[in-house]
Amino acid sequence: MKKPKNTLKNLKSMQKKNGFRLNPNRKIIEYLIKGLIKNAEEFGKKYCPCRRIHNDRVICPCIHHKKEIKEQGHCHCFLFVSKEFSD
């Protein structure tokens, strides 16, 4: 199935551009990728699987992720983490 691999590739591209990392826990990544794919199939966009869908501000990575990573070391879903969090 190409969808999980393509989604992972896109997430890795996002992390490089934005200076954060994917969570090193593979099971968390796999679970969240399934949620992103499900939302894309059901709603037409890869909405954050951990937030209530109410507008396009929660398309992954959602509008909150940079602030959350800066303040907590990870986004709400634990999909993206800071370098320090993952070391």
C-alpha positions in Angstrom: 0.0 0.0 0.0 1.6 3.3 -1.1 -0.5 5.7 1.0 1.4 5.1 4.3 4.8 5.3 2.6 3.9 8.5 0.7 2.5 10.0 3.8 5.7 9.2 5.7 7.8 10.6 2.9 5.7 13.9 3.0 6.1 14.1 6.8 9.8 13.6 6.6 10.0 16.4 4.0 8.0 18.7 6.4 10.3 17.9 9.3 13.4 18.8 7.3 11.9 22.1 6.1 10.7 23.1 9.6 13.5 22.1 11.9 11.6 19.6 14.0 11.6 15.8 13.9 9.2 12.9 13.7 8.6 11.1 16.9 11.2 8.3 17.1 8.5 5.9 18.3 7.6 4.0 15.1 4.3 2.7 16.6 3.1 6.3 17.3 4.0 7.3 13.7 2.2 4.4 12.2 -0.9 5.0 14.3 -1.0 8.7 13.4 -0.4 8.1 9.7 -3.4 5.8 9.7 -5.5 8.6 11.2 -4.2 11.1 8.6 -5.0 8.8 5.8 -8.5 8.1 7.2 -9.2 11.8 7.5 -8.0 12.4 4.0 -10.3 9.7 2.6 -13.3 10.7 4.7 -12.9 14.5 4.6 -10.6 15.2 1.6 -7.7 16.6 3.6 -5.2 15.3 6.1 -6.6 16.8 9.2 -4.8 16.3 12.5 -6.0 12.9 13.8 -5.9 14.2 17.4 -8.0 17.4 17.1 -11.6 18.1 16.4 -12.1 19.0 12.8 -13.7 22.5 12.6 -11.7 24.3 9.9 -8.6 24.0 7.8 -6.3 25.3 10.6 -6.1 21.7 11.8 -4.7 20.3 8.6 -1.5 18.5 9.6 0.8 20.0 10.5 -1.8 22.2 12.2 -1.5 25.8 13.1 -0.6 25.0 16.7 2.4 22.7 16.1 5.2 25.2 16.1 4.1 26.8 19.4 3.5 23.4 21.0 6.9 22.1 19.9 8.6 25.2 21.2 6.8 25.1 24.6 6.4 21.4 25.2 8.9 19.7 23.0 6.2 18.0 20.9 3.0 18.8 19.1 -0.4 17.7 20.6 -0.3 14.3 18.8 3.3 13.6 19.5 3.8 13.3 15.7 6.4 16.0 15.6 9.0 16.6 18.3 11.9 18.9 19.0 15.5 17.7 18.5 16.0 17.8 22.3 12.8 15.7 22.9 14.0 13.0 20.5 17.6 12.8 21.7 
